[in-house]
Amino acid sequence: MKNKYADFNKLNRLLVASFEAEKLYYNAAQDAQTTPLKRFLNYMATERNRMSHDISNELHSRGIEPLKEDSEKGNIDRTWQEIKEALEKFNATVILNQCIGRDANNIKRYDELIERKELPEGILSLLAKQKKQLQWYMKQAEQHKETHFAAEPQKTAESTNKEEDSKKNNDKDDDSDTSGRIIPLRAI
């Protein structure tokens, strides 16, 4: 079957690249120093893991052994020095740029496989779907790079007092609401 679909080898290489992207996001999440950034990077690592397993399942279903090299979770080959250095020099923008760059390289791999159309239709539709998801995730990372992960402005004594007054007023309002309804929280 390998001869019939010569692109299965390229699909296997895409699988390895997807696992590498997962590791990159996973390691970045471990190094991240803010909760929103950790959550975002962990979510991205989880999504890359899901995509990798979808490709792996397609290969298995066709009797092709997925490449297992480089498919270990992140941190396996990181030394203590590398971890220490990453924590000392952590820069969210640089990390996100590396992750986005990895995804951009993977999209090129998706494009090549999709354009050649030498894989079964089911795999091609899976690849098209995953490519679209990666493009959307890249846009999200770009947006978060500029807005969500920006450093919080330093609070002045005046703004802190205003927040406390506002909180006291909100607490009064919250005590009167006994309807049992759930009020969604908004990210600031």
Sine and cosine of phi, psi and omega as CSV:
sin_phi,cos_phi,sin_psi,cos_psi,sin_omega,cos_omega
0.00,0.00,-0.47,0.88,0.04,-1.00
-0.86,0.51,-0.63,0.78,0.00,-1.00
-0.92,0.38,-0.60,0.80,-0.02,-1.00
-0.90,0.44,-0.65,0.76,0.00,-1.00
-0.87,-0.49,1.00,0.07,-0.05,-1.00
-0.88,0.47,-0.38,0.93,-0.04,-1.00
-0.98,0.19,-0.04,1.00,0.06,-1.00
-0.89,0.45,-0.51,0.86,0.07,-1.00
-0.90,0.43,-0.66,0.75,0.04,-1.00
-0.92,0.39,-0.58,0.81,0.05,-1.00
-0.90,0.43,-0.63,0.77,0.05,-1.00
-0.90,0.44,-0.62,0.78,0.05,-1.00
-0.92,0.38,-0.59,0.81,0.09,-1.00
-0.89,0.45,-0.62,0.78,0.05,-1.00
-0.86,0.52,-0.74,0.68,0.01,-1.00
-0.89,0.47,-0.68,0.74,0.01,-1.00
-0.89,0.45,-0.59,0.81,0.03,-1.00
-0.92,0.38,-0.65,0.76,0.07,-1.00
-0.91,0.42,-0.60,0.80,0.03,-1.00
-0.91,0.42,-0.64,0.77,0.05,-1.00
-0.90,0.44,-0.65,0.76,0.05,-1.00
-0.86,0.52,-0.71,0.70,0.01,-1.00
-0.88,0.48,-0.66,0.75,0.00,-1.00
-0.87,0.50,-0.75,0.66,0.03,-1.00
-0.90,0.43,-0.65,0.76,-0.01,-1.00
-0.89,0.46,-0.74,0.67,0.01,-1.00
-0.90,0.43,-0.63,0.78,0.03,-1.00
-0.90,0.44,-0.64,0.77,0.03,-1.00
-0.90,0.43,-0.62,0.79,0.02,-1.00
-0.91,0.42,-0.53,0.85,-0.04,-1.00
-1.00,0.04,-0.35,0.94,-0.08,-1.00
-0.85,0.52,0.55,-0.83,-0.09,-1.00
-0.93,-0.37,0.04,1.00,0.09,-1.00
-0.82,-0.57,0.55,-0.83,-0.04,-1.00
-0.88,0.47,-0.71,0.71,0.01,-1.00
-0.87,0.50,-0.64,0.77,0.01,-1.00
-0.92,0.38,-0.67,0.74,0.05,-1.00
-0.85,0.53,-0.72,0.69,-0.01,-1.00
-0.88,0.48,-0.73,0.69,-0.02,-1.00
-0.88,0.48,-0.75,0.67,-0.03,-1.00
-0.91,0.40,-0.62,0.78,0.07,-1.00
-0.90,0.44,-0.65,0.76,0.05,-1.00
-0.89,0.46,-0.68,0.73,0.02,-1.00
-0.90,0.44,-0.64,0.77,0.04,-1.00
-0.89,0.45,-0.67,0.74,0.01,-1.00
-0.89,0.45,-0.66,0.75,0.02,-1.00
-0.91,0.42,-0.66,0.75,0.05,-1.00
-0.90,0.43,-0.59,0.81,0.05,-1.00
-0.89,0.45,-0.69,0.72,0.01,-1.00
-0.89,0.46,-0.69,0.72,0.01,-1.00
-0.89,0.45,-0.67,0.74,0.01,-1.00
-0.88,0.48,-0.69,0.73,-0.01,-1.00
-0.93,0.36,-0.54,0.84,0.09,-1.00
-0.89,0.46,-0.70,0.72,0.03,-1.00
-0.91,0.42,-0.69,0.73,0.00,-1.00
-0.86,0.50,-0.67,0.74,0.02,-1.00
-0.89,0.45,-0.63,0.78,0.05,-1.00
-0.89,0.46,-0.67,0.74,0.02,-1.00
-0.90,0.43,-0.72,0.70,0.01,-1.00
-0.86,0.51,-0.67,0.74,-0.05,-1.00
-0.91,0.42,-0.30,0.95,0.01,-1.00
-0.96,-0.29,0.23,0.97,0.07,-1.00
0.96,0.27,0.37,0.93,0.02,-1.00
-0.95,-0.31,0.77,-0.64,-0.01,-1.00
-0.98,0.22,0.87,-0.49,0.05,-1.00
-0.91,0.42,0.55,-0.84,0.07,-1.00
-0.92,0.38,0.75,-0.66,-0.02,-1.00
-0.97,-0.24,-0.17,0.99,0.04,-1.00
-0.88,0.47,0.60,-0.80,0.03,-1.00
0.89,0.45,0.29,0.96,-0.04,-1.00
-0.98,-0.18,0.19,0.98,0.05,-1.00
-0.96,0.28,0.37,-0.93,0.07,-1.00
-0.88,0.48,0.27,-0.96,0.02,-1.00
-0.89,0.45,0.15,-0.99,0.03,-1.00
0.95,0.30,-0.09,1.00,-0.06,-1.00
-0.87,0.49,-0.71,0.70,-0.09,-1.00
-0.95,-0.30,0.35,0.94,0.03,-1.00
-1.00,-0.02,0.78,-0.62,0.04,-1.00
-0.99,0.10,0.24,-0.97,0.03,-1.00
-0.86,0.51,-0.63,0.78,0.00,-1.00
-0.88,0.48,-0.67,0.74,0.01,-1.00
-0.90,0.43,-0.66,0.75,0.01,-1.00
-0.91,0.42,-0.72,0.70,0.01,-1.00
-0.86,0.50,-0.72,0.70,0.00,-1.00
-0.89,0.46,-0.65,0.76,0.00,-1.00
-0.89,0.46,-0.65,0.76,-0.01,-1.00
-0.94,0.34,-0.59,0.81,-0.01,-1.00
-0.95,0.31,-0.56,0.83,-0.11,-0.99
-0.93,-0.38,0.40,0.91,-0.09,-1.00
-0.90,0.43,0.76,-0.65,0.06,-1.00
-0.68,-0.73,0.93,-0.37,-0.09,-1.00
-0.85,0.53,-0.64,0.77,-0.03,-1.00
-0.91,0.42,-0.69,0.72,0.01,-1.00
-0.89,0.45,-0.70,0.71,0.00,-1.00
-0.88,0.48,-0.73,0.69,0.00,-1.00
-0.89,0.45,-0.61,0.79,0.05,-1.00
-0.89,0.45,-0.64,0.77,0.05,-1.00
-0.90,0.44,-0.69,0.73,0.01,-1.00
-0.90,0.43,-0.70,0.72,0.02,-1.00
-0.89,0.45,-0.65,0.76,0.04,-1.00
-0.88,0.48,-0.66,0.75,0.03,-1.00
-0.89,0.45,-0.69,0.73,0.02,-1.00
-0.90,0.44,-0.62,0.78,0.02,-1.00
-0.89,0.46,-0.65,0.76,0.06,-1.00
-0.90,0.43,-0.64,0.77,0.02,-1.00
-0.92,0.39,-0.57,0.82,0.03,-1.00
-0.89,0.45,-0.59,0.81,0.07,-1.00
-0.88,0.48,-0.63,0.77,0.04,-1.00
-0.91,0.42,-0.66,0.75,0.05,-1.00
-0.87,0.49,-0.74,0.68,-0.02,-1.00
-0.83,0.56,-0.72,0.69,-0.03,-1.00
-0.87,0.49,-0.71,0.70,-0.01,-1.00
-0.93,0.37,-0.65,0.76,-0.02,-1.00
-0.92,0.38,-0.68,0.73,-0.04,-1.00
-0.92,0.39,-0.56,0.83,-0.02,-1.00
-0.95,0.32,-0.48,0.88,0.05,-1.00
0.80,0.60,0.60,0.80,0.02,-1.00
-0.97,-0.22,0.07,1.00,0.07,-1.00
-0.98,-0.18,0.33,-0.94,0.06,-1.00
-0.84,0.54,0.49,-0.87,-0.07,-1.00
-0.83,0.56,-0.63,0.77,0.00,-1.00
-0.87,0.50,-0.65,0.76,0.02,-1.00
-0.95,0.32,-0.64,0.76,0.01,-1.00
-0.88,0.47,-0.64,0.77,0.02,-1.00
-0.93,0.36,-0.59,0.81,0.07,-1.00
-0.88,0.47,-0.71,0.71,-0.01,-1.00
-0.90,0.43,-0.64,0.77,0.03,-1.00
-0.90,0.44,-0.66,0.75,0.02,-1.00
-0.90,0.43,-0.72,0.70,-0.01,-1.00
-0.91,0.41,-0.61,0.80,0.03,-1.00
-0.88,0.48,-0.70,0.71,0.01,-1.00
-0.88,0.47,-0.67,0.74,0.04,-1.00
-0.89,0.46,-0.70,0.72,0.01,-1.00
-0.87,0.49,-0.65,0.76,0.02,-1.00
-0.89,0.45,-0.65,0.76,0.02,-1.00
-0.92,0.39,-0.67,0.74,0.02,-1.00
-0.89,0.46,-0.59,0.81,0.04,-1.00
-0.90,0.43,-0.64,0.77,0.05,-1.00
-0.90,0.43,-0.65,0.76,0.04,-1.00
-0.88,0.47,-0.69,0.73,0.01,-1.00
-0.89,0.46,-0.66,0.75,0.04,-1.00
-0.88,0.47,-0.68,0.73,0.01,-1.00
-0.91,0.42,-0.69,0.72,-0.02,-1.00
-0.92,0.40,-0.52,0.85,-0.01,-1.00
-0.87,0.49,-0.59,0.80,-0.08,-1.00
-1.00,-0.09,-0.39,0.92,-0.09,-1.00
-0.88,-0.48,-0.88,0.48,-0.20,-0.98
-0.93,0.38,-0.57,0.82,-0.09,-1.00
-0.98,-0.18,0.14,0.99,0.04,-1.00
-0.90,0.43,0.50,-0.86,-0.02,-1.00
-0.88,0.47,0.60,-0.80,0.02,-1.00
-0.95,0.31,0.66,-0.75,0.02,-1.00
-0.92,0.40,0.52,-0.86,0.02,-1.00
-0.93,0.36,0.68,-0.73,-0.01,-1.00
-1.00,0.07,0.68,-0.74,0.09,-1.00
-1.00,-0.06,0.26,-0.97,0.01,-1.00
-0.87,0.50,-0.60,0.80,-0.01,-1.00
-0.91,0.41,-0.69,0.72,-0.02,-1.00
-0.94,0.35,-0.54,0.84,0.04,-1.00
-0.91,0.42,-0.67,0.74,0.03,-1.00
-0.90,0.44,-0.65,0.76,0.02,-1.00
-0.90,0.44,-0.65,0.76,0.01,-1.00
-0.90,0.44,-0.66,0.75,0.00,-1.00
-0.91,0.42,-0.68,0.74,0.04,-1.00
-0.88,0.47,-0.68,0.73,0.01,-1.00
-0.89,0.45,-0.67,0.75,0.00,-1.00
-0.90,0.44,-0.66,0.75,0.02,-1.00
-0.87,0.49,-0.68,0.73,0.02,-1.00
-0.91,0.42,-0.64,0.76,0.03,-1.00
-0.92,0.38,-0.60,0.80,0.02,-1.00
-0.89,0.45,-0.61,0.79,0.04,-1.00
-0.89,0.45,-0.70,0.72,0.00,-1.00
-0.91,0.42,-0.64,0.77,-0.04,-1.00
-0.91,0.41,-0.55,0.84,-0.01,-1.00
-0.92,0.39,-0.49,0.87,-0.05,-1.00
-0.99,0.14,-0.22,0.98,-0.02,-1.00
-1.00,-0.01,0.98,-0.18,-0.01,-1.00
-0.91,-0.41,0.37,0.93,-0.05,-1.00
-0.97,0.26,-0.24,0.97,0.03,-1.00
0.98,0.18,0.18,0.98,-0.01,-1.00
-0.98,0.19,0.43,-0.90,0.00,-1.00
-1.00,-0.10,0.78,-0.62,-0.01,-1.00
-0.96,-0.30,0.88,-0.47,-0.04,-1.00
-0.92,0.39,0.56,-0.83,0.04,-1.00
-1.00,-0.02,0.57,-0.82,0.04,-1.00
-0.96,-0.29,0.60,-0.80,0.10,-1.00
-0.97,0.23,0.63,-0.78,-0.02,-1.00
-0.99,-0.14,0.00,0.00,0.00,0.00
